[in-house]
Amino acid sequence: MNRRSVISELAKTLQISETEAEQILRAFAQVLGPIAAEVPPYFERYFEAQIQLVLQRMEDFQHLTQQQISNLQQRMEDFQSSTQQQIANLQQRMEDFQHSTQQQIANLYQRIEDFQHSTQQQITNLQHRMENFQHSTQQQIANLQQRMEDFQHSTQQQIANLQHRMENFQHSTQQQIINLQQRIEALERRLDRLEKWLFSVLVMILSGVLAIIFKIYFGG
């Protein structure tokens, strides 16, 4: 292998320009120059073999590095694909959750509307029942008032009749008392004591009769 091919191979392996590779070789020559002058000529072949070994190791390292980079890229692609799939799943779950939430909200709105309609219907029914109850109560009150007026009128009529009968009874009683007084005056001279006794009995009888009459007509 000549010097130019070594520079080209080194530049290819290190992925640098040939100028940079030549500078690296010159640096090796400066470091190893004094030593190379003191060793036998076969050291050049040994040096070239060592360079080839270094180049081979660099190629192996480059291959390993490329393989690791490829593995990292594959893992990155797999991670990106998995992440994209997870994001897609999350987006789908979010859309499903949003749809479910909207459906639940719509159902709640419907239930609220149904409850409002049912409540309004119940309120309307209660108002109707209240109106019917109020009308029925007013009718019953009117009937009671009419009955009260009729009872009052009947009671007034009965009281008037009782008063008329009482006046008649009083007039008749007064007349009877006058008649009795006349009879008592006629008998007074002969039956003074008896007259007083009979008068007392008569007063008691009349009081009992009046008490019974008042009890019948007023206490009844």
N, CA, C and O of each residue as an XYZ file, in Angstrom:
880
protein
N       0.868     -1.198      0.000
C       0.000      0.000      0.000
C       0.899      1.240      0.000
O       1.761      1.384      0.867
N       0.690      2.160     -0.999
C       1.483      3.365     -1.083
C       0.921      4.437     -0.168
O      -0.115      4.260      0.473
N       1.629      5.548     -0.126
C       1.273      6.623      0.782
C      -0.071      7.234      0.431
O      -0.868      7.531      1.321
N      -0.337      7.429     -0.870
C      -1.592      8.046     -1.288
C      -2.781      7.177     -0.933
O      -3.808      7.681     -0.479
N      -2.646      5.842     -1.141
C      -3.752      4.932     -0.823
C      -4.015      4.908      0.678
O      -5.161      4.807      1.115
N      -2.914      5.004      1.482
C      -3.093      5.052      2.939
C      -3.855      6.297      3.338
O      -4.759      6.236      4.172
N      -3.494      7.440      2.741
C      -4.193      8.700      3.056
C      -5.666      8.604      2.669
O      -6.544      9.024      3.423
N      -5.930      8.041      1.476
C      -7.324      7.912      1.018
C      -8.129      7.000      1.942
O      -9.264      7.305      2.308
N      -7.504      5.853      2.317
C      -8.200      4.909      3.191
C      -8.467      5.512      4.554
O      -9.539      5.334      5.133
N      -7.435      6.257      5.076
C      -7.613      6.901      6.375
C      -8.707      7.966      6.325
O      -9.519      8.075      7.244
N      -8.724      8.756      5.236
C      -9.752      9.792      5.097
C     -11.146      9.178      4.993
O     -12.109      9.707      5.547
N     -11.245      8.038      4.267
C     -12.538      7.353      4.107
C     -13.007      6.776      5.441
O     -14.177      6.879      5.810
N     -12.056      6.164      6.151
C     -12.426      5.531      7.422
C     -12.852      6.567      8.454
O     -13.848      6.386      9.156
N     -12.092      7.649      8.540
C     -12.393      8.689      9.527
C     -13.459      9.656      9.050
O     -13.925     10.514      9.800
N     -13.848      9.497      7.751
C     -14.849     10.409      7.169
C     -14.382     11.856      7.277
O     -15.113     12.746      7.711
N     -13.144     12.046      6.869
C     -12.574     13.386      6.838
C     -11.967     13.585      5.460
O     -11.928     12.663      4.645
N     -11.498     14.791      5.211
C     -10.841     15.059      3.919
C      -9.444     14.443      3.890
O      -8.857     14.148      4.931
N      -8.910     14.250      2.641
C      -7.565     13.691      2.510
C      -6.514     14.627      3.084
O      -5.482     14.179      3.582
N      -6.778     15.932      3.013
C      -5.836     16.896      3.600
C      -5.739     16.687      5.100
O      -4.641     16.698      5.657
N      -6.883     16.496      5.767
C      -6.883     16.263      7.210
C      -6.212     14.926      7.519
O      -5.475     14.805      8.497
N      -6.481     13.894      6.652
C      -5.832     12.593      6.861
C      -4.318     12.701      6.698
O      -3.567     12.084      7.453
N      -3.863     13.495      5.702
C      -2.425     13.672      5.497
C      -1.796     14.381      6.680
O      -0.675     14.060      7.075
N      -2.516     15.351      7.252
C      -2.003     16.047      8.433
C      -1.866     15.096      9.611
O      -0.929     15.207     10.402
N      -2.814     14.148      9.725
C      -2.728     13.159     10.812
C      -1.503     12.275     10.612
O      -0.762     11.994     11.555
N      -1.295     11.826      9.322
C      -0.111     10.996      9.050
C       1.187     11.761      9.291
O       2.150     11.195      9.809
N       1.223     13.033      8.924
C       2.417     13.833      9.172
C       2.684     13.934     10.667
O       3.831     13.893     11.112
N       1.601     14.068     11.440
C       1.777     14.134     12.893
C       2.355     12.829     13.408
O       3.236     12.840     14.269
N       1.860     11.673     12.879
C       2.436     10.387     13.263
C       3.907     10.314     12.862
O       4.740      9.815     13.619
N       4.226     10.825     11.648
C       5.622     10.780     11.163
C       6.546     11.608     12.031
O       7.684     11.221     12.296
N       6.032     12.783     12.484
C       6.852     13.629     13.355
C       7.102     12.960     14.695
O       8.186     13.059     15.271
N       6.044     12.257     15.189
C       6.205     11.605     16.491
C       7.080     10.376     16.376
O       7.931     10.126     17.230
N       6.863      9.583     15.280
C       7.567      8.319     15.124
C       8.832      8.444     14.281
O       9.576      7.475     14.132
N       9.084      9.655     13.719
C      10.254      9.825     12.832
C      11.570      9.430     13.469
O      12.305      8.623     12.899
N      11.892      9.971     14.631
C      13.168      9.601     15.269
C      13.267      8.121     15.570
O      14.345      7.533     15.488
N      12.161      7.530     15.912
C      12.186      6.096     16.224
C      12.371      5.285     14.956
O      13.131      4.317     14.946
N      11.667      5.678     13.858
C      11.749      4.938     12.595
C      13.144      4.962     12.013
O      13.543      4.026     11.320
N      13.905      6.036     12.290
C      15.276      6.113     11.754
C      16.198      5.118     12.426
O      17.215      4.744     11.843
N      15.882      4.682     13.617
C      16.750      3.800     14.372
C      16.372      2.341     14.223
O      17.155      1.474     14.611
N      15.178      2.024     13.667
C      14.717      0.633     13.537
C      15.078      0.113     12.163
O      15.339      0.907     11.259
N      15.101     -1.170     11.981
C      15.409     -1.758     10.680
C      14.361     -1.399      9.642
O      13.282     -0.920      9.992
N      14.664     -1.626      8.360
C      13.720     -1.280      7.303
C      12.383     -2.011      7.400
O      11.360     -1.510      6.933
N      12.397     -3.214      8.017
C      11.124     -3.946      8.053
C      10.119     -3.254      8.976
O       8.951     -3.640      9.002
N      10.546     -2.243      9.730
C       9.605     -1.553     10.618
C       8.552     -0.793      9.815
O       7.442     -0.554     10.293
N       8.917     -0.419      8.589
C       7.922      0.273      7.744
C       6.750     -0.624      7.459
O       5.593     -0.206      7.496
N       7.086     -1.922      7.159
C       5.989     -2.864      6.929
C       5.194     -3.076      8.214
O       3.968     -3.192      8.188
N       5.914     -3.126      9.345
C       5.219     -3.273     10.631
C       4.331     -2.064     10.914
O       3.207     -2.193     11.400
N       4.875     -0.875     10.592
C       4.098      0.334     10.806
C       2.848      0.337      9.941
O       1.763      0.702     10.393
N       3.023     -0.084      8.663
C       1.876     -0.158      7.774
C       0.862     -1.175      8.280
O      -0.346     -0.951      8.205
N       1.379     -2.328      8.811
C       0.473     -3.333      9.362
C      -0.289     -2.771     10.559
O      -1.477     -3.043     10.734
N       0.419     -1.973     11.392
C      -0.249     -1.375     12.543
C      -1.291     -0.363     12.097
O      -2.375     -0.246     12.669
N      -0.909      0.378     11.029
C      -1.897      1.339     10.499
C      -3.119      0.611      9.980
O      -4.256      1.018     10.217
N      -2.854     -0.513      9.242
C      -3.986     -1.301      8.732
C      -4.832     -1.819      9.889
O      -6.060     -1.843      9.816
N      -4.153     -2.235     10.962
C      -4.894     -2.715     12.136
C      -5.734     -1.601     12.742
O      -6.889     -1.797     13.120
N      -5.110     -0.409     12.822
C      -5.866      0.737     13.345
C      -7.029      1.074     12.442
O      -8.137      1.357     12.899
N      -6.743      1.037     11.098
C      -7.831      1.328     10.162
C      -8.941      0.295     10.264
O     -10.123      0.627     10.189
N      -8.536     -0.999     10.442
C      -9.539     -2.055     10.566
C     -10.381     -1.842     11.827
O     -11.603     -1.989     11.813
N      -9.684     -1.490     12.923
C     -10.413     -1.223     14.159
C     -11.333     -0.013     14.000
O     -12.452      0.021     14.512
N     -10.817      0.980     13.268
C     -11.665      2.153     13.045
C     -12.874      1.794     12.198
O     -13.982      2.281     12.425
N     -12.630      0.896     11.176
C     -13.774      0.454     10.372
C     -14.765     -0.336     11.221
O     -15.979     -0.156     11.126
N     -14.194     -1.241     12.079
C     -15.098     -1.993     12.971
C     -15.862     -1.050     13.897
O     -17.062     -1.203     14.122
N     -15.121     -0.058     14.433
C     -15.784      0.903     15.320
C     -16.849      1.691     14.566
O     -17.941      1.948     15.073
N     -16.487      2.074     13.310
C     -17.452      2.802     12.493
C     -18.668      1.936     12.195
O     -19.809      2.394     12.248
N     -18.389      0.642     11.872
C     -19.509     -0.263     11.605
C     -20.376     -0.435     12.850
O     -21.605     -0.394     12.793
N     -19.668     -0.636     14.006
C     -20.428     -0.783     15.254
C     -21.223      0.484     15.563
O     -22.377      0.441     15.988
N     -20.539      1.635     15.327
C     -21.232      2.904     15.585
C     -22.431      3.073     14.662
O     -23.500      3.505     15.093
N     -22.246      2.728     13.376
C     -23.355      2.802     12.432
C     -24.489      1.859     12.844
O     -25.671      2.188     12.742
N     -24.072      0.641     13.327
C     -25.089     -0.318     13.762
C     -25.853      0.218     14.969
O     -27.076      0.106     15.049
N     -25.101      0.808     15.912
C     -25.762      1.388     17.085
C     -26.653      2.561     16.696
O     -27.754      2.736     17.217
N     -26.130      3.371     15.746
C     -26.954      4.494     15.263
C     -28.212      3.978     14.591
O     -29.305      4.510     14.784
N     -28.030      2.893     13.770
C     -29.196      2.295     13.107
C     -30.184      1.757     14.145
O     -31.397      1.929     14.026
N     -29.609      1.084     15.189
C     -30.482      0.576     16.255
C     -31.189      1.717     16.971
O     -32.381      1.646     17.270
N     -30.414      2.787     17.241
C     -31.040      3.942     17.889
C     -32.108      4.558     17.003
O     -33.180      4.935     17.476
N     -31.804      4.658     15.692
C     -32.806      5.198     14.779
C     -34.044      4.301     14.738
O     -35.178      4.779     14.712
N     -33.789      2.951     14.734
C     -34.920      2.034     14.723
C     -35.740      2.164     16.008
O     -36.971      2.196     15.996
N     -34.984      2.237     17.139
C     -35.705      2.423     18.402
C     -36.437      3.761     18.436
O     -37.546      3.865     18.960
N     -35.788      4.795     17.860
C     -36.444      6.087     17.801
C     -37.690      6.035     16.927
O     -38.732      6.596     17.265
N     -37.556      5.338     15.780
C     -38.723      5.193     14.902
C     -39.818      4.393     15.590
O     -40.998      4.737     15.516
N     -39.396      3.283     16.283
C     -40.393      2.491     17.009
C     -41.045      3.320     18.114
O     -42.260      3.283     18.304
N     -40.197      4.080     18.848
C     -40.739      4.931     19.909
C     -41.671      5.998     19.331
O     -42.732      6.290     19.884
N     -41.236      6.582     18.180
C     -42.081      7.592     17.534
C     -43.390      6.976     17.070
O     -44.457      7.568     17.230
N     -43.297      5.749     16.476
C     -44.511      5.082     16.020
C     -45.420      4.749     17.197
O     -46.634      4.947     17.150
N     -44.767      4.217     18.298
C     -45.564      3.900     19.483
C     -46.180      5.160     20.085
O     -47.339      5.172     20.500
N     -45.363      6.231     20.122
C     -45.883      7.494     20.668
C     -47.024      8.027     19.819
O     -48.041      8.481     20.343
N     -46.848      7.967     18.490
C     -47.918      8.419     17.598
C     -49.171      7.576     17.777
O     -50.287      8.094     17.744
N     -48.976      6.242     17.973
C     -50.130      5.363     18.187
C     -50.823      5.694     19.504
O     -52.051      5.745     19.581
N     -50.000      5.921     20.554
C     -50.581      6.292     21.840
C     -51.302      7.628     21.754
O     -52.382      7.804     22.318
N     -50.683      8.579     21.031
C     -51.344      9.881     20.854
C     -52.649      9.716     20.080
O     -53.667     10.323     20.413
N     -52.599      8.870     19.026
C     -53.829      8.616     18.260
C     -54.888      7.964     19.143
O     -56.068      8.305     19.073
N     -54.435      6.999     19.995
C     -55.385      6.350     20.910
C     -55.956      7.351     21.904
O     -57.151      7.355     22.198
N     -55.046      8.220     22.424
C     -55.533      9.254     23.344
C     -56.499     10.210     22.656
O     -57.516     10.598     23.231
N     -56.178     10.585     21.428
C     -57.092     11.461     20.681
C     -58.441     10.763     20.451
O     -59.503     11.375     20.564
N     -58.364      9.441     20.120
C     -59.609      8.710     19.912
C     -60.411      8.611     21.206
O     -61.630      8.782     21.229
N     -59.655      8.320     22.313
C     -60.337      8.265     23.610
C     -60.907      9.631     23.976
O     -62.005      9.730     24.524
N     -60.135     10.704     23.662
C     -60.643     12.042     23.942
C     -61.895     12.337     23.123
O     -62.864     12.901     23.633
N     -61.867     11.951     21.847
C     -63.044     12.151     21.005
C     -64.222     11.327     21.511
O     -65.356     11.803     21.555
N     -63.928     10.050     21.902
C     -65.002      9.210     22.437
C     -65.546      9.794     23.734
O     -66.756      9.833     23.957
N     -64.602     10.261     24.611
C     -65.043     10.874     25.862
C     -65.849     12.138     25.602
O     -66.867     12.384     26.250
N     -65.379     12.946     24.636
C     -66.108     14.172     24.297
C     -67.493     13.839     23.760
O     -68.485     14.477     24.113
N     -67.540     12.815     22.890
C     -68.839     12.419     22.348
C     -69.749     11.890     23.449
O     -70.934     12.218     23.507
N     -69.157     11.042     24.348
C     -69.947     10.505     25.456
C     -70.419     11.617     26.377
O     -71.562     11.617     26.836
N     -69.512     12.583     26.648
C     -69.885     13.697     27.519
C     -70.991     14.540     26.888
O     -71.946     14.927     27.562
N     -70.859     14.820     25.601
C     -71.904     15.574     24.908
C     -73.231     14.817     24.936
O     -74.296     15.415     25.086
N     -73.149     13.475     24.787
C     -74.366     12.676     24.822
C     -74.997     12.723     26.212
O     -76.213     12.850     26.353
N     -74.136     12.616     27.250
C     -74.649     12.694     28.613
C     -75.251     14.068     28.890
O     -76.297     14.176     29.529
N     -74.586     15.118     28.408
C     -75.116     16.470     28.592
C     -76.456     16.611     27.874
O     -77.404     17.188     28.407
N     -76.519     16.066     26.637
C     -77.783     16.113     25.893
C     -78.873     15.346     26.637
O     -80.025     15.778     26.689
N     -78.492     14.187     27.219
C     -79.469     13.410     27.987
C     -79.926     14.177     29.221
O     -81.104     14.156     29.578
N     -78.960     14.870     29.884
C     -79.331     15.673     31.049
C     -80.259     16.814     30.650
O     -81.235     17.103     31.342
N     -79.944     17.464     29.516
C     -80.835     18.519     29.024
C     -82.234     17.954     28.773
O     -83.237     18.576     29.124
N     -82.290     16.761     28.156
C     -83.581     16.146     27.863
C     -84.330     15.807     29.149
O     -85.536     16.023     29.266
N     -83.559     15.256     30.136
C     -84.197     14.931     31.413
C     -84.697     16.186     32.114
O     -85.770     16.184     32.718
N     -83.902     17.275     32.030
C     -84.327     18.536     32.642
C     -85.583     19.059     31.955
O     -86.508     19.528     32.618
N     -85.614     18.976     30.620
C     -86.794     19.422     29.892
C     -88.009     18.563     30.245
O     -89.111     19.074     30.443
N     -87.783     17.229     30.320
C     -88.883     16.336     30.686
C     -89.362     16.631     32.103
O     -90.564     16.672     32.365
N     -88.388     16.842     33.035
C     -88.760     17.154     34.414
C     -89.496     18.490     34.478
O     -90.481     18.630     35.202
N     -89.009     19.473     33.711
C     -89.666     20.771     33.700
C     -91.081     20.649     33.154
O     -92.020     21.238     33.690
N     -91.224     19.863     32.063
C     -92.558     19.672     31.490
C     -93.471     18.955     32.471
O     -94.629     19.335     32.647
N     -92.930     17.890     33.124
C     -93.731     17.148     34.093
C     -94.105     18.032     35.277
O     -95.241     18.001     35.750
N     -93.125     18.834     35.761
C     -93.402     19.720     36.887
C     -94.451     20.766     36.514
O     -95.348     21.066     37.301
N     -94.329     21.316     35.310
C     -95.298     22.309     34.858
C     -96.679     21.693     34.740
O     -97.684     22.328     35.061
N     -96.723     20.416     34.262
C     -98.003     19.723     34.155
C     -98.607     19.497     35.536
O     -99.808     19.677     35.737
N     -97.748     19.093     36.500
C     -98.234     18.890     37.857
C     -98.726     20.210     38.463
O     -99.756     20.250     39.137
N     -97.972     21.291     38.212
C     -98.396     22.601     38.724
C     -99.737     23.003     38.109
O    -100.617     23.525     38.795
N     -99.878     22.751     36.801
C    -101.148     23.058     36.137
C    -102.286     22.247     36.736
O    -103.379     22.760     36.976
N    -102.003     20.947     36.977
C    -103.033     20.096     37.587
C    -103.388     20.577     38.985
O    -104.558     20.598     39.369
N    -102.340     20.972     39.761
C    -102.598     21.486     41.106
C    -103.403     22.789     41.052
O    -104.312     23.003     41.853
N    -103.055     23.650     40.097
C    -103.828     24.884     39.960
C    -105.273     24.587     39.594
O    -106.197     25.218     40.106
N    -105.462     23.601     38.685
C    -106.825     23.235     38.305
C    -107.587     22.663     39.493
O    -108.748     22.997     39.728
N    -106.887     21.767     40.258
C    -107.537     21.205     41.438
C    -107.829     22.287     42.468
O    -108.870     22.263     43.123
N    -106.895     23.247     42.611
C    -107.117     24.341     43.553
C    -108.311     25.191     43.127
O    -109.128     25.594     43.956
N    -108.400     25.458     41.830
C    -109.552     26.216     41.344
C    -110.856     25.463     41.587
O    -111.859     26.044     42.000
N    -110.820     24.135     41.317
C    -112.026     23.328     41.566
C    -112.373     23.318     43.047
O    -113.534     23.454     43.432
N    -111.307     23.150     43.893
C    -111.541     23.156     45.331
C    -112.083     24.507     45.786
O    -113.002     24.573     46.602
N    -111.503     25.590     45.249
C    -111.969     26.927     45.615
C    -113.416     27.124     45.181
O    -114.230     27.665     45.930
N    -113.734     26.677     43.953
C    -115.109     26.808     43.471
C    -116.070     25.985     44.326
O    -117.152     26.445     44.690
N    -115.636     24.721     44.649
C    -116.483     23.869     45.477
C    -116.661     24.459     46.862
O    -117.757     24.427     47.423
N    -115.563     25.007     47.423
C    -115.646     25.611     48.758
C    -116.559     26.833     48.743
O    -117.391     27.014     49.632
N    -116.389     27.668     47.714
C    -117.263     28.843     47.597
C    -118.728     28.424     47.454
O    -119.627     29.067     47.997
N    -118.950     27.331     46.713
C    -120.320     26.839     46.546
C    -120.876     26.337     47.870
O    -122.025     26.608     48.220
N    -120.035     25.593     48.607
C    -120.485     25.106     49.909
C    -120.736     26.260     50.872
O    -121.705     26.252     51.632
N    -119.839     27.265     50.829
C    -120.033     28.436     51.691
C    -121.323     29.162     51.313
O    -122.084     29.596     52.178
N    -121.553     29.285     50.000
C    -122.797     29.925     49.553
C    -124.016     29.126     50.017
O    -125.018     29.691     50.454
N    -123.905     27.791     49.912
C    -125.012     26.952     50.384
C    -125.226     27.108     51.884
O    -126.357     27.197     52.363
N    -124.085     27.139     52.634
C    -124.201     27.320     54.080
C    -124.790     28.693     54.412
O    -125.610     28.824     55.322
N    -124.365     29.708     53.669
C    -124.937     31.026     53.895
C    -126.437     31.043     53.604
O    -127.221     31.646     54.337
N    -126.821     30.362     52.506
C    -128.239     30.296     52.174
C    -129.021     29.551     53.249
O    -130.108     29.959     53.660
N    -128.411     28.413     53.701
C    -129.068     27.655     54.770
C    -129.142     28.483     56.043
O    -130.138     28.444     56.766
N    -128.057     29.247     56.314
C    -128.057     30.098     57.502
C    -129.129     31.178     57.395
O    -129.839     31.466     58.359
N    -129.231     31.761     56.222
C    -130.281     32.780     56.021
C    -131.670     32.165     56.159
O    -132.563     32.739     56.782
N    -131.833     30.960     55.552
C    -133.122     30.283     55.686
C    -133.420     29.930     57.147
O    -134.537     30.101     57.636
N    -132.362     29.424     57.833
C    -132.538     29.072     59.245
C    -132.841     30.321     60.060
O    -133.704     30.315     60.938
N    -132.095     31.423     59.746
C    -132.334     32.671     60.466
C    -133.759     33.166     60.222
O    -134.449     33.603     61.144
N    -134.185     33.085     58.957
C    -135.547     33.521     58.642
C    -136.569     32.634     59.341
O    -137.563     33.115     59.887
N    -136.301     31.307     59.313
C    -137.226     30.389     59.981
C    -137.235     30.618     61.481
O    -138.284     30.570     62.123
N    -136.041     30.872     62.039
C    -135.951     31.112     63.477
C    -136.670     32.406     63.842
O    -137.393     32.467     64.837
N    -136.463     33.445     63.025
C    -137.157     34.706     63.277
C    -138.675     34.510     63.202
O    -139.437     35.085     63.979
N    -139.085     33.679     62.242
C    -140.519     33.412     62.099
C    -141.036     32.658     63.312
O    -142.105     32.954     63.845
N    -140.237     31.660     63.741
C    -140.651     30.908     64.923
C    -140.676     31.795     66.161
O    -141.578     31.696     66.993
N    -139.657     32.677     66.273
C    -139.631     33.596     67.414
C    -140.829     34.539     67.370
O    -141.445     34.832     68.394
N    -141.149     35.013     66.152
C    -142.323     35.902     66.024
C    -143.601     35.158     66.415
O    -144.479     35.699     67.089
N    -143.676     33.901     65.970
C    -144.855     33.101     66.340
C    -144.909     32.875     67.846
O    -145.971     32.961     68.463
N    -143.748     32.585     68.427
C    -143.708     32.384     69.870
C    -144.069     33.661     70.613
O    -144.792     33.647     71.609
N    -143.539     34.768     70.094
C    -143.879     36.046     70.729
C    -145.384     36.314     70.626
O    -146.017     36.775     71.576
N    -145.941     36.009     69.437
C    -147.390     36.217     69.269
C    -148.171     35.308     70.199
O    -149.142     35.729     70.828
N    -147.731     34.032     70.281
C    -148.413     33.100     71.177
C    -148.213     33.534     72.623
O    -149.118     33.417     73.449
N    -147.002     34.043     72.921
C    -146.749     34.513     74.270
C    -147.628     35.707     74.617
O    -148.159     35.799     75.723
N    -147.773     36.607     73.674
C    -148.656     37.759     73.912
C    -150.097     37.307     74.115
O    -150.806     37.793     74.996
N    -150.511     36.351     73.262
C    -151.869     35.827     73.430
C    -152.037     35.125     74.768
O    -153.039     35.275     75.468
N    -150.976     34.329     75.098
C    -151.035     33.626     76.373
C    -151.011     34.612     77.531
O    -151.711     34.440     78.529
N    -150.185     35.655     77.377
C    -150.113     36.664     78.423
C    -151.454     37.386     78.567
O    -151.942     37.630     79.671
N    -152.026     37.714     77.416
C    -153.336     38.388     77.453
C    -154.391     37.478     78.072
O    -155.200     37.913     78.892
N    -154.372     36.205     77.667
C    -155.337     35.258     78.232
C    -155.091     35.061     79.710
O    -156.025     34.965     80.506
N    -153.789     35.000     80.073
C    -153.452     34.827     81.482
C    -153.876     36.045     82.285
O    -154.401     35.918     83.391
N    -153.649     37.209     81.731
C    -154.068     38.432     82.413
C    -155.583     38.470     82.572
O    -156.122     38.901     83.591
N    -156.229     38.010     81.543
C    -157.697     37.979     81.610
C    -158.158     36.993     82.673
O    -159.078     37.263     83.444
N    -157.493     35.844     82.690
C    -157.844     34.846     83.698
C    -157.530     35.356     85.097
O    -158.289     35.147     86.044
N    -156.360     36.051     85.201
C    -156.002     36.612     86.501
C    -157.032     37.645     86.940
O    -157.410     37.704     88.110
N    -157.484     38.468     85.974
C    -158.515     39.468     86.311
C    -159.793     38.777     86.775
O    -160.439     39.170     87.746
N    -160.128     37.706     86.010
C    -161.337     36.975     86.407
C    -161.181     36.359     87.783
O    -162.097     36.369     88.606
N    -159.990     35.820     88.006
C    -159.728     35.219     89.309
C    -159.740     36.277     90.405
O    -160.271     36.060     91.494
N    -159.142     37.432     90.094
C    -159.156     38.502     91.087
C    -160.590     38.927     91.422
O    -160.924     39.198     92.575
N    -161.420     38.978     90.385
C    -162.820     39.344     90.623
C    -163.506     38.295     91.499
O    -164.268     38.612     92.413
N    -163.199     37.023     91.179
C    -163.792     35.958     91.980
C    -163.239     35.984     93.400
O    -163.958     35.739     94.369
N    -161.931     36.289     93.504
C    -161.307     36.358     94.824
C    -161.889     37.520     95.623
O    -162.138     37.401     96.823
N    -162.098     38.629     94.951
C    -162.691     39.776     95.649
C    -164.108     39.461     96.133
O    -164.564     39.934     97.174
N    -164.798     38.613     95.300
C    -166.159     38.227     95.706
C    -166.130     37.308     96.914
O    -167.020     37.350     97.763
N    -165.106     36.486     96.982
C    -164.978     35.534     98.089
C    -164.108     36.062     99.214
O    -163.939     35.387    100.230
N    -163.551     37.257     99.052
C    -162.570     37.765     99.992
C    -163.173     37.961    101.378
O    -162.522     37.721    102.394
N    -164.363     38.379    101.398
C    -164.964     38.668    102.682
C    -165.241     37.408    103.457
O    -165.166     37.392    104.686
N    -165.573     36.312    102.714
C    -165.936     35.088    103.393
C    -164.746     34.158    103.601
O    -164.642     33.485    104.627
N    -163.840     34.128    102.603
C    -162.717     33.172    102.689
C    -161.377     33.906    102.601
O    -160.588     33.694    101.681
N    -161.153     34.761    103.573
C    -159.943     35.589    103.518
C    -158.672     34.731    103.571
O    -157.755     34.851    102.758
N    -158.683     33.855    104.590
C    -157.490     33.028    104.684
C    -157.384     32.044    103.519
O    -156.323     31.827    102.934
N    -158.545     31.463    103.219
C    -158.543     30.496    102.113
C    -158.166     31.157    100.784
O    -157.514     30.572     99.919
N    -158.611     32.392    100.676
C    -158.310     33.136     99.455
C    -156.814     33.352     99.282
O    -156.247     33.208     98.199
N    -156.196     33.712    100.432
C    -154.755     33.928    100.350
C    -154.024     32.631     99.987
O    -153.072     32.592     99.208
N    -154.546     31.582    100.611
C    -153.876     30.285    100.338
C    -154.077     29.864     98.891
O    -153.139     29.422     98.228
N    -155.272     30.000     98.420
C    -155.552     29.640     97.025
C    -154.787     30.534     96.052
O    -154.303     30.093     95.009
N    -154.700     31.811     96.436
C    -153.948     32.722     95.564
C    -152.477     32.318     95.464
O    -151.867     32.354     94.395
N    -151.935     31.931     96.618
C    -150.536     31.484     96.611
C    -150.359     30.238     95.754
O    -149.419     30.116     94.969
N    -151.301     29.319     95.936
C    -151.224     28.076     95.118
C    -151.365     28.398     93.634
O    -150.659     27.844     92.791
N    -152.295     29.308     93.333
C    -152.508     29.691     91.941
C    -151.256     30.333     91.348
O    -150.887     30.062     90.206
N    -150.607     31.192     92.145
C    -149.373     31.827     91.664
C    -148.297     30.782     91.401
O    -147.564     30.855     90.415
N    -148.218     29.797     92.314
C    -147.228     28.734     92.114
C    -147.533     27.919     90.864
O    -146.639     27.562     90.096
N    -148.815     27.636     90.683
C    -149.201     26.872     89.496
C    -148.891     27.653     88.220
O    -148.363     27.114     87.247
N    -149.233     28.925     88.254
C    -148.951     29.751     87.068
C    -147.442     29.849     86.805
O    -147.009     29.836     85.653
N    -146.649     29.947     87.869
C    -145.194     30.005     87.700
C    -144.668     28.712     87.081
O    -143.806     28.729     86.202
N    -145.209     27.590     87.562
C    -144.784     26.304     86.972
C    -145.185     26.182     85.523
O    -144.430     25.684     84.688
N    -146.422     26.656     85.230
C    -146.882     26.605     83.839
C    -146.006     27.487     82.952
O    -145.626     27.093     81.850
N    -145.696     28.667     83.438
C    -144.838     29.568     82.659
C    -143.425     28.975     82.472
O    -142.827     29.089     81.402
N    -142.920     28.351     83.522
C    -141.592     27.723     83.411
C    -141.609     26.617     82.382
O    -140.681     26.482     81.585
N    -142.688     25.809     82.401
C    -142.796     24.725     81.416
C    -142.923     25.286     80.007
O    -142.322     24.776     79.061
N    -143.717     26.343     79.886
C    -143.903     26.955     78.560
C    -142.582     27.522     78.049
O    -142.214     27.305     76.894
N    -141.874     28.247     78.906
C    -140.587     28.787     78.480
C    -139.590     27.683     78.164
O    -138.783     27.802     77.243
N    -139.656     26.625     78.928
C    -138.748     25.490     78.673
C    -139.059     24.835     77.348
O    -138.162     24.429     76.610
N    -140.358     24.737     77.053
C    -140.764     24.094     75.792
C    -140.369     24.950     74.606
O    -139.811     24.440     73.634
N    -140.649     26.237     74.669
C    -140.454     27.095     73.510
C    -139.031     27.697     73.409
O    -138.576     28.056     72.323
N    -138.364     27.793     74.530
C    -137.043     28.426     74.474
C    -135.917     27.481     74.888
O    -134.784     27.630     74.430
N    -136.212     26.541     75.722
C    -135.144     25.654     76.155
C    -135.063     24.371     75.378
O    -134.053     23.672     75.452
N    -136.097     24.037     74.633
C    -136.284     22.858     73.899
C    -135.214     22.240     73.191
O    -135.410     21.204     72.556
